Amino acid sequence: MSFEIVKTFENKIAEFFGAPYAIAVDSCTHGIELCLRYDPVYSIEVPKRTYLSVPFLAKKLNLRLNWKDENWKNYYYLTPNIIDAAVLWEPNSYIKGTFMNISFQYRKHLALGRGGIILTDNKEAALQLKKMSYDGRLPDIPWRNQNIDTVGYHYYMTPETAQLGLDKLPDAIKTKPHQWKLEDWPDLTQMDIFKDTYHTGYIFESTSDPNIVKKRKFGDYENTQFHHINNVDPYLQTR
């Protein structure tokens, strides 16, 4: 089966969401990871109630993990331009200037068992993310004939999954999606695996100086403390 099927699926999903470009991947979490690798940051802000693979990315990518209390619906921002929109299914809902990550996991509206897609309006980023998802190569040229210049992560969507998506897409467009509630996810900060990552009531933010981070209480934008990055563990947040 040809990878042209994947390209067709990407175009159909981009059209539905109103995004100029779409990059199909093997999971939404891997899509978010690729975006964080492409557009690196010092920290991510994660709602206490979400799927647990998202905060695990902080450990995997050596980022500061900042928990936040957020009554989010359909999507939330991890960084100023990277969005976890795993449960979003709404036509023309793409937000300009962002990387939006949609899930096709078996419980999602377009249920493919496994899969995801990155939406963007950045042509250069779309090309780079495509190569990053596919072992650094472009899918329509034999890799032996390419001069690979990008580190790849083997996160591509298979043509078989894309074909399933094309088969199920018409019904998905016609049916009303399930509306997820915040309570559908547990408070991750109460789980043992995350017990050392929650610095109660505080949030850490990057500053214009890459060696300095800002610490403040949730909702308090006036009273802040500044710490050298060497005194802040990237995962546990304090030393």
C-alpha positions as CSV (number, residue, x, y, z in Angstrom):
1,M,0.0,0.0,0.0
2,S,1.4,3.4,-1.0
3,F,2.2,6.3,1.3
4,E,0.1,8.4,-1.0
5,I,-2.8,7.1,1.1
6,V,-1.3,8.9,4.1
7,K,-0.9,12.1,2.2
8,T,-4.6,11.9,1.1
9,F,-5.6,11.3,4.7
10,E,-3.5,14.3,5.9
11,N,-5.2,16.5,3.3
12,K,-8.7,15.4,4.3
13,I,-8.0,16.0,8.0
14,A,-6.4,19.4,7.3
15,E,-9.4,20.4,5.3
16,F,-11.9,19.4,8.0
17,F,-10.1,21.3,10.8
18,G,-9.3,24.3,8.5
19,A,-5.5,23.9,8.8
20,P,-3.1,24.5,5.9
21,Y,-0.9,21.5,6.7
22,A,-1.3,18.2,8.6
23,I,1.3,15.6,9.6
24,A,0.0,12.1,10.4
25,V,1.8,10.3,13.2
26,D,1.4,7.0,15.1
27,S,0.0,8.7,18.3
28,C,-1.0,12.1,19.6
29,T,1.6,11.9,22.3
30,H,4.3,11.3,19.8
31,G,3.0,14.3,17.8
32,I,3.3,16.5,20.8
33,E,6.8,15.2,21.4
34,L,7.9,16.0,17.9
35,C,6.5,19.6,18.2
36,L,8.5,20.0,21.5
37,R,11.6,18.7,19.8
38,Y,11.1,21.0,16.7
39,D,10.2,24.1,18.8
40,P,12.2,23.5,22.0
41,V,11.2,25.1,25.3
42,Y,12.4,24.9,28.9
43,S,9.1,23.9,30.4
44,I,5.6,22.7,29.7
45,E,2.4,23.6,31.6
46,V,0.1,20.6,32.1
47,P,-3.3,20.4,33.6
48,K,-3.6,18.2,36.7
49,R,-6.4,16.4,34.9
50,T,-5.3,15.0,31.5
51,Y,-3.8,11.8,30.1
52,L,-0.7,10.8,31.9
53,S,1.5,10.4,28.8
54,V,1.7,14.1,28.5
55,P,3.5,14.9,31.7
56,F,5.8,12.0,31.1
57,L,7.2,14.0,28.2
58,A,8.8,16.3,30.7
59,K,10.9,13.5,32.0
60,K,11.6,12.1,28.6
61,L,12.7,15.5,27.1
62,N,14.3,16.9,30.3
63,L,11.8,19.7,30.7
64,R,10.4,21.4,33.8
65,L,7.0,20.1,34.5
66,N,4.6,22.9,35.7
67,W,1.2,21.7,36.9
68,K,-1.8,24.0,36.5
69,D,-5.4,24.0,37.7
70,E,-7.4,24.5,34.5
71,N,-11.0,23.7,33.7
72,W,-10.1,23.0,30.0
73,K,-12.5,21.9,27.3
74,N,-11.4,20.2,24.0
75,Y,-7.8,21.4,24.2
76,Y,-5.2,23.2,26.3
77,Y,-1.9,24.9,25.7
78,L,1.3,23.2,26.8
79,T,3.4,26.1,25.5
80,P,2.4,29.4,23.9
81,N,2.0,27.6,20.6
82,I,1.8,23.8,21.2
83,I,-1.6,22.5,22.0
84,D,-2.9,19.1,23.2
85,A,-6.2,18.8,21.4
86,A,-6.4,15.0,21.6
87,V,-10.2,15.0,22.1
88,L,-11.1,17.9,19.8
89,W,-13.4,17.1,16.9
90,E,-14.8,20.3,15.4
91,P,-14.7,21.6,11.8
92,N,-12.6,24.7,11.1
93,S,-11.3,24.7,14.7
94,Y,-7.6,25.1,13.9
95,I,-6.0,28.0,15.8
96,K,-3.6,30.0,13.6
97,G,0.0,30.1,14.5
98,T,-0.1,26.9,16.6
99,F,0.8,23.2,16.5
100,M,-2.5,21.4,17.4
101,N,-2.3,17.7,18.1
102,I,-5.3,15.5,17.5
103,S,-5.7,11.9,18.7
104,F,-7.2,8.9,16.8
105,Q,-6.9,6.5,19.7
106,Y,-9.6,3.9,19.9
107,R,-11.8,6.0,22.4
108,K,-11.6,9.2,20.3
109,H,-14.3,10.3,17.8
110,L,-12.3,9.1,14.7
111,A,-11.2,5.8,16.3
112,L,-8.4,4.1,14.4
113,G,-7.1,2.1,17.3
114,R,-3.9,4.2,17.4
115,G,-2.8,7.4,15.6
116,G,-2.7,11.1,15.7
117,I,-2.1,14.2,13.6
118,I,-0.3,17.5,13.9
119,L,-2.0,20.6,12.4
120,T,0.1,23.7,11.5
121,D,0.1,26.7,9.2
122,N,3.9,26.7,9.0
123,K,5.0,25.1,5.7
124,E,8.7,24.8,6.7
125,A,7.7,23.2,10.1
126,A,5.3,20.8,8.3
127,L,8.1,19.5,6.1
128,Q,10.5,19.2,9.0
129,L,8.0,17.5,11.2
130,K,7.2,15.1,8.4
131,K,10.8,14.1,8.2
132,M,11.2,13.8,11.9
133,S,8.2,11.5,12.1
134,Y,9.6,9.2,9.4
135,D,13.2,8.4,10.4
136,G,14.5,11.7,9.0
137,R,13.4,10.8,5.4
138,L,10.7,11.9,3.0
139,P,8.1,9.2,2.4
140,D,7.9,9.4,-1.4
141,I,11.6,8.9,-2.2
142,P,13.6,5.7,-1.4
143,W,15.7,6.5,1.7
144,R,18.8,5.2,0.1
145,N,18.5,8.0,-2.5
146,Q,18.2,10.7,0.1
147,N,20.9,12.6,1.9
148,I,19.3,12.4,5.4
149,D,19.8,15.7,7.3
150,T,17.3,15.3,10.1
151,V,17.1,13.1,13.1
152,G,14.0,10.9,12.8
153,Y,11.9,9.1,15.5
154,H,10.0,6.4,13.6
155,Y,6.6,7.9,14.6
156,Y,4.9,7.8,11.2
157,M,1.4,6.7,10.5
158,T,1.1,3.5,8.4
159,P,-0.8,3.5,5.1
160,E,-3.1,0.9,6.6
161,T,-4.1,3.2,9.4
162,A,-4.6,6.1,7.0
163,Q,-6.8,4.0,4.8
164,L,-8.9,3.1,7.8
165,G,-9.2,6.8,8.6
166,L,-10.4,7.6,5.1
167,D,-12.9,4.8,5.4
168,K,-14.3,6.0,8.7
169,L,-14.0,9.8,8.1
170,P,-17.4,10.3,6.3
171,D,-19.3,8.9,9.3
172,A,-17.1,10.8,11.8
173,I,-17.9,14.0,10.0
174,K,-21.6,13.4,10.1
175,T,-21.9,12.3,13.7
176,K,-21.8,14.4,16.9
177,P,-18.7,13.8,19.0
178,H,-18.7,12.8,22.6
179,Q,-18.2,15.8,24.9
180,W,-15.4,15.0,27.4
181,K,-15.6,16.4,30.9
182,L,-12.7,17.4,33.2
183,E,-13.7,14.6,35.6
184,D,-13.1,12.0,32.9
185,W,-9.4,12.3,33.9
186,P,-8.1,11.8,37.5
187,D,-5.9,14.2,39.3
188,L,-2.5,13.0,38.2
189,T,-0.7,14.8,41.0
190,Q,-2.3,12.3,43.5
191,M,-0.6,9.3,41.7
192,D,2.6,8.0,43.2
193,I,4.5,8.3,40.0
194,F,3.9,12.1,40.0
195,K,4.0,12.7,43.8
196,D,7.4,14.4,43.7
197,T,6.5,16.7,40.7
198,Y,3.8,18.8,42.3
199,H,5.1,21.9,44.1
200,T,1.8,22.9,45.7
201,G,0.4,26.2,44.6
202,Y,3.3,27.3,42.6
203,I,4.3,27.5,38.9
204,F,7.7,27.8,37.3
205,E,8.1,29.9,34.1
206,S,11.0,30.6,31.8
207,T,12.4,34.1,31.4
208,S,14.3,35.9,28.7
209,D,17.5,34.7,30.4
210,P,17.8,31.0,29.8
211,N,19.7,30.6,33.1
212,I,16.9,32.1,35.2
213,V,13.4,30.8,36.0
214,K,10.5,32.6,37.6
215,K,8.5,31.1,40.5
216,R,5.1,32.4,41.4
217,K,1.8,31.2,43.0
218,F,-1.0,30.3,40.8
219,G,-3.0,33.4,39.9
220,D,-0.4,35.7,41.4
221,Y,1.4,37.7,38.6
222,E,2.9,40.4,40.9
223,N,4.9,38.5,43.6
224,T,7.6,36.4,42.0
225,Q,10.8,34.8,42.9
226,F,13.7,34.2,40.5
227,H,16.0,31.2,40.7
228,H,19.1,30.2,38.8
229,I,18.4,27.1,36.7
230,N,21.1,25.1,38.4
231,N,19.0,25.3,41.6
232,V,15.8,23.9,39.9
233,D,15.6,20.3,38.9
234,P,14.0,20.1,35.5
235,Y,11.5,17.4,36.6
236,L,11.1,17.7,40.4
237,Q,11.2,21.5,40.1
238,T,13.0,22.1,43.4
239,R,16.3,21.0,45.1
